[in-house]
Amino acid sequence: MPTLFLPPQPARGAPLFQALRRALAGVAALALALPAGAAVAARPASTLPVPPALQALVRSGKVKILSRFPTAVTGLAGYLVRYDGDTEVVYGERGYLFVGELVSPKNTDLNSRYRTRYAPAPDYGAVIRRLNRGGHLITEGPATAPRIYAIIDPNCSFCYRFYHMAEPLIGAGRLQVRWVLVGFLESTSRARAAAILTAVHPRLALRLDEDRFDVAHEHGGIAPARTISPLIAAVLKAHLDAMSDIGGTGTPTLMFRKPDGHWSIEIGLPPESWLAAYARRGRRR
């Protein structure tokens, strides 16, 4: 089973909670004020109004509510929210907003349980459309072949192995891969990804990175860019956000179309037989 590389994320809980608290500073008065006429509610938690502080954060565009759900605590509503690219669970009761961990009497981390249970299904189609609009994908292979979107880091040894696994199929016209560059594994990853994306011929630059890959030290073969423009920095962030949005926890993360036509993902290096079978599905209609 391949080792997966995790993109940099805040340690669970504290950093995002602190960020939310900073965001709440601008609506502190609302967070402390009980809505007019509020009383202890006997209604199900899922029917309670959204706390004013959370409403204010949503209106300001700082926070997006992904889902809303009842909790194990009577009268306490839970909210899965997205803030600055990360997701967390917060709670509301009688107009108050609670930001922190919720632990059951049996010492169960309910935040993690709720996050897993109520996370909305990724919209792969929307992510793919966003990536295509970004204009910084490196495409290899004919448009009529089965397609894979491969999110890769230039310093990733499993990405290197996937690249060389896919190249014969691409060369035979049996597979199309749209390479999505990210940079988070090593200190040189972003600069190497930038060097590839800003090359005169990005496809050749990617091939250079993979053909000269230093397997022993897990370093890509292309020299890192000396500077990263704001445009390319934004592209790399957008690609990493896309990886997060589809639930990618490591590289390579592959988006592929299932036989029923719906998109799905494969995380990590797949078996060579899996890729060959995918390519055998034949030409795209």
C-alpha positions in Angstrom: 0.0 0.0 0.0 1.6 3.3 -1.1 2.6 5.9 1.4 0.5 9.0 1.0 1.8 12.5 1.3 -0.6 14.9 3.1 -0.8 18.5 2.0 -0.1 21.0 4.7 -3.2 21.5 6.8 -3.8 23.2 10.1 -3.5 21.0 13.1 -7.0 19.8 13.7 -9.0 22.2 15.8 -6.9 25.0 17.2 -5.6 27.0 14.2 -8.9 27.1 12.4 -10.8 27.9 15.6 -8.4 30.7 16.2 -8.9 32.0 12.7 -12.7 31.9 13.2 -12.3 33.7 16.5 -10.4 36.5 14.7 -13.1 36.6 12.0 -15.7 36.8 14.8 -14.0 39.8 16.2 -15.9 42.0 13.7 -19.2 40.6 14.8 -18.5 40.2 18.5 -21.5 42.2 19.6 -23.8 39.8 17.6 -22.0 36.8 19.0 -22.8 37.9 22.5 -26.3 39.0 22.0 -29.3 36.7 22.3 -31.8 37.3 19.5 -34.9 39.2 20.6 -37.5 36.9 22.2 -35.1 34.0 22.3 -35.8 31.3 24.9 -34.7 27.7 25.6 -36.1 25.9 22.6 -37.7 22.5 22.7 -37.6 22.2 18.9 -35.2 19.8 17.1 -31.7 21.3 16.8 -31.8 21.1 13.0 -34.8 23.6 13.0 -33.2 26.3 15.1 -32.1 29.5 13.5 -28.5 30.1 12.5 -26.7 32.1 15.2 -26.4 35.8 14.3 -22.6 35.7 14.5 -22.5 32.9 11.9 -25.1 34.7 9.7 -22.8 37.7 9.7 -19.8 35.7 8.8 -21.7 34.1 5.9 -23.0 37.5 4.7 -19.4 38.9 4.8 -18.3 36.0 2.6 -15.7 34.8 5.1 -17.5 31.6 5.9 -19.7 29.2 3.9 -22.1 26.8 5.6 -21.7 23.4 3.9 -24.3 21.5 6.0 -26.4 21.7 9.1 -27.4 18.9 11.4 -28.7 17.9 14.8 -26.2 16.8 17.4 -26.3 14.4 20.4 -27.0 17.4 22.7 -30.6 18.4 22.8 -31.1 21.9 21.4 -27.6 22.1 20.0 -27.3 22.5 16.2 -24.1 21.6 14.4 -22.7 23.4 11.3 -20.0 22.2 8.9 -18.4 25.3 7.6 -15.7 26.3 5.2 -13.3 29.1 6.2 -10.3 30.0 4.0 -10.2 26.7 2.3 -10.5 24.5 5.5 -13.6 22.9 7.0 -14.6 22.7 10.6 -17.6 21.9 12.8 -19.1 24.7 14.9 -22.2 24.7 17.0 -25.2 27.0 17.8 -27.7 27.2 20.6 -30.2 29.9 21.5 -28.5 32.4 19.2 -25.0 31.7 20.6 -22.2 30.4 18.4 -19.7 27.8 19.9 -16.3 27.3 18.4 -14.4 24.4 19.8 -14.3 20.6 20.3 -17.3 18.6 21.4 -16.4 15.5 23.3 -19.0 12.9 24.4 -19.3 11.4 27.9 -17.5 8.4 26.5 -14.6 10.6 25.3 -15.6 10.4 21.7 -14.4 13.3 19.4 -17.8 14.3 18.0 -16.3 17.0 15.8 -14.5 14.3 13.7 -17.6 12.1 13.6 -19.8 14.9 12.4 -17.3 16.2 9.9 -17.1 12.7 8.3 -20.9 12.1 8.4 -22.1 15.4 7.1 -19.4 16.4 4.7 -21.2 17.0 1.3 -20.2 14.8 -1.6 -17.6 16.4 -3.7 -18.8 18.0 -6.9 -16.1 16.6 -9.2 -17.7 18.1 -12.3 -17.5 21.6 -10.9 -13.8 21.1 -9.9 -13.0 19.8 -13.3 -14.6 22.8 -15.0 -12.7 25.1 -12.7 -9.4 23.4 -13.5 -10.1 23.6 -17.2 -11.0 27.3 -17.0 -7.7 28.0 -15.1 -5.7 27.3 -18.3 -2.7 25.8 -16.6 -3.2 22.1 -17.2 -0.6 20.1 -19.1 -2.4 17.8 -21.5 -1.0 14.7 -23.2 -2.8 12.2 -25.4 -5.8 12.4 -27.8 -9.1 14.0 -26.8 -10.9 10.8 -27.8 -9.1 8.6 -25.3 -10.2 7.9 -21.8 -9.2 10.9 -19.7 -7.6 11.2 -16.3 -6.9 14.4 -14.3 -3.7 13.7 -12.4 -2.8 16.0 -9.5 1.0 15.7 -9.0 3.8 17.3 -7.1 7.2 17.6 -8.9 9.0 16.1 -5.9 6.6 13.1 -5.5 8.2 9.7 -6.2 4.8 8.0 -6.6 3.9 10.7 -9.2 7.1 9.9 -11.0 6.1 6.3 -11.1 2.6 7.1 -12.3 4.0 9.4 -15.0 6.2 6.6 -16.4 3.3 4.1 -16.1 1.0 6.4 -18.1 3.4 7.5 -20.8 3.3 4.3 -22.9 -0.5 4.4 -22.9 -0.4 8.1 -23.8 2.0 7.5 -26.6 -0.1 4.7 -28.0 -3.1 7.0 -28.1 -5.0 5.0 -25.6 -5.1 7.5 -22.7 -5.3 11.2 -22.2 -3.8 12.7 -19.0 -4.3 16.3 -17.9 -1.6 17.0 -15.4 -2.5 19.3 -12.5 0.7 20.7 -10.8 0.7 21.4 -7.1 3.7 22.1 -4.8 3.6 21.2 -1.1 5.7 18.1 -0.4 9.2 19.7 -0.1 10.6 23.2 0.2 11.4 23.2 -3.5 8.0 21.8 -4.7 6.3 25.1 -5.4 9.3 26.5 -7.2 9.7 23.4 -9.3 6.0 23.4 -10.2 6.4 27.1 -11.1 9.3 26.3 -13.3 7.3 23.7 -15.2 4.2 25.9 -15.6 6.2 29.0 -16.8 8.4 27.1 -19.3 8.2 27.8 -23.0 7.0 24.2 -23.4 5.5 23.1 -20.1 5.0 19.5 -21.5 8.7 19.2 -22.2 9.5 20.7 -18.8 7.4 18.2 -17.1 9.1 15.4 -19.0 12.4 16.8 -18.0 11.4 16.8 -14.3 10.2 13.2 -14.5 13.0 11.8 -16.7 15.7 13.2 -14.5 13.9 12.5 -11.2 16.3 11.7 -8.3 14.6 8.7 -6.8 17.1 8.3 -3.9 16.4 11.8 -2.6 12.8 12.2 -4.0 13.6 15.4 -5.9 12.3 16.4 -9.3 14.8 16.8 -12.2 14.0 20.4 -13.2 15.7 23.4 -11.5 13.4 25.3 -9.2 12.2 28.7 -10.4 14.1 31.6 -8.7 10.9 33.6 -8.3 7.2 32.8 -8.4 4.9 35.4 -9.9 1.6 36.2 -8.1 -0.3 34.7 -11.1 1.5 31.3 -10.8 1.2 31.4 -7.0 -2.6 31.8 -7.4 -2.7 28.9 -9.9 -0.8 26.6 -7.5 -3.2 27.6 -4.7 -6.2 27.0 -6.9 -4.9 23.5 -7.8 -4.3 22.7 -4.2 -7.7 23.9 -3.3 -9.2 21.7 -6.0 -7.3 18.7 -4.5 -8.8 19.5 -1.1 -12.3 20.0 -2.5 -12.4 16.5 -3.9 -11.0 14.9 -0.8 -7.4 14.3 -2.1 -5.1 13.5 0.8 -2.0 12.7 -1.1 -0.3 12.7 -4.5 -1.0 11.5 -7.0 -4.7 12.1 -6.8 -6.4 11.0 -9.9 -9.9 11.9 -11.2 -11.3 9.4 -13.6 -14.6 8.6 -15.2 -16.4 5.4 -14.0 -18.3 3.1 -16.4 -21.6 4.8 -15.5 -20.1 8.2 -16.7 -19.7 9.7 -13.2 -16.4 11.0 -12.0 -14.5 9.5 -9.1 -11.0 9.7 -7.5 -8.1 7.3 -6.8 -5.6 8.5 -4.2 -2.0 7.2 -4.4 -0.3 5.1 -7.0 -2.8 2.7 -8.6 -1.8 -0.8 -9.8 -0.6 -0.9 -13.4 -3.4 -3.3 -14.2 -6.0 -0.7 -13.0 -4.6 1.9 -15.4 -4.4 -0.6 -18.3 -8.0 -1.6 -17.7 -9.1 2.0 -17.7 -7.3 2.7 -21.0 -9.0 -0.4 -22.5 -12.4 1.2 -22.1 -11.9 2.5 -25.6 -12.5 5.8 -27.2 -14.6 8.5 -25.6 -18.0 9.2 -27.1 
